């Protein structure tokens, strides 16, 4: 088979587009795949050191130290994620008009798992029976997926979506049958993959310094994690007192202070530290995406200070989902100032719960060779010569202007 020059050029250009630039990433860490991993999607939790990067846009997964491997970033915060699937309407039939309508969607031969249909409906004060079936062929036997009711009654009281068990069947068949009111007009049907990411946390070590502010009657706890902290969600205190209810002030600093300078706390909020019975935890919610240092002040009033033994910070887990093979060597690269946000085609990385995937680990960091900074401009390297030349040019321009003015004066007087 002969290849056209354009196709040959494309095939030559593709590897270069996937190669990572050299000399711009400061740190590389080997990715240790799970034991017995046979290939496929894998989850890499980011540890405290990796999360201390200046920006979440910095991360790149390098295959054999060259090729960039696409990933999907996941924050394990208990949220519901959704992604629309490509679909095409292949049948739209009205039966017993205007009492029923049947719509068939083609999700493609290699479509993702879908578990939700959203309907765009025109009409008010209606109720209709809705069913969804799936089949591998357009006219083949179908499997029941959902039987529900859609409705709209007054402002804000409606149900116009259908959820069902995730399916990979190519065709979805939707049937709506009027029950009350007029059957709504269906303007469109969209298929989605939705997924609930379980909430999982990790402890964040921090050095704690305790002091008593007797003048303001408060206990002050300064917490230094030693690095930037991301996705902080909770501070857990170990307190001996069985019951208490104290007002608390939480102050946060976002940047490490310069040597010899005090920490600049830029944000604060009020909270309460409460325990109603001895078995309850002593914890405070902290929803901060980026923190460097914290200061917790517990108001004691005229009560004695609480017997606080320690404080533990808790963050949400965050990681990268990517597709890997057991043979190649993979590394996580980061440490690039003002790194652009990566943009990948994630069609081969469908939404997946990270707790259902094999888990990789990060190895010890090594420094990557950075390209030397560009030399300063010639004018910066030769300041004296630059200003001398500039002065000479100014003098020459002044001479030229004076001569031009003298030449113009006789002509004007004549």
Long-range contacts (C-beta under 8 A, 24 or more apart in sequence): 15-67, 18-67, 18-68, 19-66, 19-67, 19-68, 20-60, 20-62, 20-66, 20-67, 20-68, 20-333, 22-369, 22-371, 23-368, 23-369, 23-370, 23-371, 24-336, 24-370, 24-371, 25-58, 25-60, 25-333, 25-334, 25-335, 25-336, 25-368, 26-334, 26-335, 26-336, 26-367, 26-368, 26-370, 27-333, 27-334, 27-335, 27-365, 27-366, 27-367, 27-368, 28-62, 28-65, 28-331, 28-332, 28-333, 28-365, 28-366, 28-367, 28-368, 29-331, 29-332, 29-362, 29-363, 29-364, 29-365, 29-366, 30-329, 30-330, 30-331, 30-362, 30-363, 30-364, 31-61, 31-324, 31-330, 31-331, 31-332, 31-360, 31-361, 31-362, 31-363, 32-360, 32-361, 32-362, 32-363, 33-324, 33-326, 33-330, 33-358, 33-360, 34-358, 34-359, 34-360, 37-324, 37-326, 37-358, 38-326, 39-324, 39-325, 39-326, 40-323, 40-324, 40-358, 41-321, 41-322, 41-323, 41-324, 41-349, 41-352, 41-357, 42-321, 42-322, 42-323, 42-324, 42-357, 42-358, 42-359, 42-360, 43-74, 43-319, 43-320, 43-321, 43-354, 43-357, 43-358, 43-359, 43-360, 44-71, 44-319, 44-320, 44-321, 44-322, 44-332, 44-359, 44-360, 44-361, 44-362, 45-202, 45-317, 45-318, 45-319, 45-354, 45-359, 45-361, 46-318, 46-319, 46-320, 46-362, 47-362, 48-204, 48-205, 48-225, 48-227, 48-229, 49-227, 49-362, 49-365, 50-332, 50-334, 50-362, 51-228, 51-229, 51-230, 51-231, 51-315, 51-318, 52-227, 52-228, 52-229, 52-230, 53-228, 53-334, 53-335, 54-228, 54-337, 55-338, 55-339, 56-230, 57-339, 57-340, 57-341, 57-342, 58-334, 58-335, 58-336, 58-339, 59-320, 59-332, 59-333, 59-334, 59-342, 60-332, 60-333, 60-334, 60-342, 61-320, 61-322, 61-330, 61-331, 61-332, 61-333, 62-330, 62-331, 62-332, 62-333, 63-328, 63-329, 63-330, 64-328, 64-329, 65-329, 65-331, 68-342, 69-322, 69-323, 69-324, 69-330, 70-322, 70-323, 70-342, 70-344, 70-345, 70-346, 70-348, 70-349, 71-320, 71-321, 71-322, 71-342, 71-344, 71-349, 72-320, 72-321, 72-322, 72-344, 72-346, 72-349, 72-351, 73-318, 73-319, 73-320, 73-321, 74-197, 74-318, 74-319, 74-320, 74-321, 74-354, 75-197, 75-231, 75-316, 75-317, 75-318, 76-197, 76-198, 76-199, 76-200, 76-201, 76-316, 76-317, 76-318, 76-319, 76-354, 76-355, 77-197, 77-199, 77-231, 77-316, 78-196, 78-197, 78-198, 78-199, 79-196, 79-197, 80-194, 80-195, 80-196, 80-197, 81-194, 81-195, 81-196, 81-197, 81-351, 82-116, 82-192, 82-193, 82-194, 82-195, 82-351, 83-112, 83-192, 83-193, 83-194, 83-350, 83-351, 84-190, 84-191, 84-192, 85-111, 85-112, 85-114, 85-191, 85-192, 85-193, 86-111, 87-111, 87-172, 87-189, 87-190, 87-191, 89-189, 90-138, 90-171, 91-138, 98-178, 98-182, 98-183, 99-177, 99-178, 99-183, 100-175, 100-176, 100-177, 100-178, 100-183, 101-175, 101-176, 101-183, 101-186, 102-173, 102-174, 102-175, 103-173, 103-174, 103-175, 103-186, 103-189, 104-138, 104-171, 104-172, 104-173, 104-174, 105-171, 105-172, 105-173, 105-174, 105-189, 105-191, 106-138, 106-170, 106-171, 107-169, 107-170, 107-171, 107-172, 107-191, 108-170, 109-170, 111-168, 111-170, 112-168, 112-193, 112-350, 112-351, 113-166, 113-167, 113-168, 113-193, 113-350, 114-166, 114-167, 114-172, 114-191, 114-192, 114-193, 115-163, 115-164, 115-165, 115-166, 115-167, 115-192, 115-193, 115-194, 116-161, 116-162, 116-163, 116-164, 116-191, 116-192, 116-193, 116-194, 117-161, 117-162, 117-172, 117-174, 117-189, 117-190, 117-191, 117-192, 118-160, 118-161, 118-189, 118-190, 118-192, 119-150, 119-160, 119-161, 119-162, 119-174, 119-186, 119-188, 119-189, 120-160, 120-186, 120-187, 120-188, 120-189, 120-190, 121-150, 121-152, 121-160, 121-184, 121-185, 121-186, 121-187, 122-184, 122-185, 122-187, 123-152, 123-181, 123-182, 123-183, 123-184, 123-185, 124-152, 124-181, 125-152, 125-153, 125-154, 125-180, 125-181, 126-151, 126-152, 126-178, 126-180, 126-181, 126-182, 126-183, 126-184, 127-151, 127-153, 127-179, 127-180, 127-181, 128-176, 128-177, 128-178, 128-179, 128-183, 128-184, 129-176, 129-177, 129-179, 130-162, 130-174, 130-175, 130-176, 130-177, 131-174, 131-175, 132-162, 132-164, 132-172, 132-173, 132-174, 132-175, 133-172, 133-173, 133-175, 134-167, 134-169, 134-171, 134-172, 134-173, 135-169, 135-170, 135-171, 135-173, 136-169, 136-170, 136-171, 137-170, 137-171, 138-171, 142-171, 142-173, 143-167, 143-169, 145-172, 149-179, 150-176, 150-184, 152-184, 163-194, 166-193, 193-350, 193-351, 194-351, 195-351, 195-352, 195-353, 196-353, 197-353, 197-354, 198-353, 198-355, 199-316, 200-316, 200-317, 200-355, 201-233, 201-234, 201-314, 201-315, 201-316, 201-317, 202-314, 202-315, 202-316, 202-317, 203-312, 203-313, 203-314, 204-229, 204-232, 204-312, 204-313, 204-314, 204-315, 205-313, 206-294, 206-311, 206-312, 206-313, 208-310, 208-311, 210-308, 212-305, 213-297, 216-297, 217-299, 217-300, 217-301, 217-302, 218-297, 218-298, 218-299, 218-300, 219-297, 219-298, 219-300, 219-305, 219-306, 219-308, 220-295, 220-296, 220-297, 220-298, 221-295, 221-296, 221-297, 221-298, 221-308, 221-311, 222-263, 222-293, 222-294, 222-295, 223-293, 223-294, 223-295, 223-296, 223-311, 223-313, 224-293, 225-291, 225-292, 225-293, 225-313, 227-292, 228-290, 228-291, 228-292, 229-290, 229-291, 229-292, 229-313, 229-315, 230-289, 230-290, 230-291, 230-315, 230-318, 231-289, 231-315, 231-316, 231-318, 232-286, 232-287, 232-288, 232-289, 232-291, 232-313, 232-314, 232-315, 233-285, 233-286, 233-287, 233-314, 233-315, 233-316, 234-283, 234-284, 234-285, 234-286, 234-313, 234-314, 235-283, 235-284, 235-286, 235-294, 235-296, 235-311, 235-312, 235-313, 235-314, 236-281, 236-282, 236-283, 236-311, 236-312, 236-313, 236-314, 237-273, 237-282, 237-283, 237-284, 237-308, 237-310, 237-311, 237-312, 238-282, 238-308, 238-309, 238-310, 238-311, 238-312, 239-275, 239-282, 239-306, 239-307, 239-308, 239-309, 240-306, 240-307, 240-309, 241-275, 241-306, 241-307, 242-275, 242-277, 242-278, 243-275, 243-276, 243-277, 243-278, 244-273, 244-274, 244-275, 244-306, 245-272, 245-273, 245-274, 245-275, 246-272, 246-273, 246-274, 246-298, 246-299, 246-300, 246-303, 246-306, 247-271, 247-272, 247-298, 247-299, 248-272, 248-273, 248-284, 248-296, 248-297, 248-298, 248-299, 249-296, 249-297, 249-299, 250-284, 250-286, 250-294, 250-295, 250-296, 250-297, 251-294, 251-295, 251-296, 251-297, 252-288, 252-291, 252-293, 252-294, 253-291, 253-292, 253-293, 253-294, 253-295, 254-290, 254-291, 254-292, 255-292, 256-292, 256-293, 263-293, 263-295, 265-293, 265-295, 273-298, 273-306, 286-313, 317-354, 319-354, 321-349, 321-352, 321-354, 321-357, 322-349, 323-348, 323-349, 324-360, 332-362, 333-368, 335-368
